[in-house]
Structures are given as C-alpha cells and as structure tokens.
Amino acid sequence: MFKLASTAETHPLATEKALRKAGIQQVSYGLGRRPTHRIIYAVDRGNVVIYRIRAFKQDKIDLGDLD
C-alpha cells in the first residue's frame, strides 16, 4: 500500500464506466505471476483514498457501491 501512495496518479482509471467518469482509478496486484485483486481508489488533494479491494472474480461495481 505504501508504494501506491507514490505511484497513485500513474495507474489507469477503473474499468467500470461510472467509476471512470468519477475519476476512480485501479491498480492490479497479486502474489503470483497473474494479478488476483484490484485496489479501487481515488486521489483527493494529494491523499490516496482506497474505496475497495476486490478479487477479479467478483462482479463489477457501481459508483453507489463505494459509499
């Protein structure tokens, strides 16, 4: 998580259309060769706000799920 703080603005926007429109980003990670999870977050005034950590196998989420 500490690495995310220094690279947060370099990662792509989330795959869900509603999240992209809101500027929500994601980073993929995992222990093996293939990522198994993604961190869904935003950068707000220089701070990284993590909304969810989700497995790739989980369904897509909507902006309302981040409340």
N, C-alpha and C positions, 0 to 999 in steps of 0.2 A: 504494500500500500504506500510505503514511503516513496518508492520510485514513481508512482502515479502522480504524486504531488509535483515532481519536477518535469514530467512529460505530459501532463494532462491535456494541454492545448494541442498536442500533435496527433492525437488519436481521432479516428473518424467519428462521424455522427452515428447515432443508433440506427438500426435497420428499420425500425417502425416509422412510418411516415409522420405520424403525430408527434413522436419524440424528436424526429429530425427538425420539424418546423419549430419546436420549442428550444432547439439548440442543445438537446441532450446528447451526450457522447457515450461511446462504449469502448472498452478495451477487453480483448480476449486473453484468457490465461488458463494455465493448467500445469500439472506436474510432468506430464509426459510430452511426447512429440506433438500431439494434437491438443489444441485448447479444448477444455471441457466446460468452462464457465465464462461469463462475461460480467464485467462491472459496468453498471449503468450509472452515469454521473453527469454533473454539470460543473462548470467553473463559474463561481459567483464572486465578483470583486476580488479575484486572486485566491479564493478559497475553493478547494475541491469538495463538492457536496455529493456523497455517494448515496444514491437512491435505492439501488438493489444490486445484489449479487445473485445471478441466476445461472442455472445449468442450461446449456444449449438445447437440451432435450425438452425443456419447458416451453409452453406456448408463448407466443408473442404477447407483449403487454401494451396497454394503452396509457395515455398520459394520466388518466384518472387513477391508475393503479399506483402512482408514485406519491400519492398524498400521505 
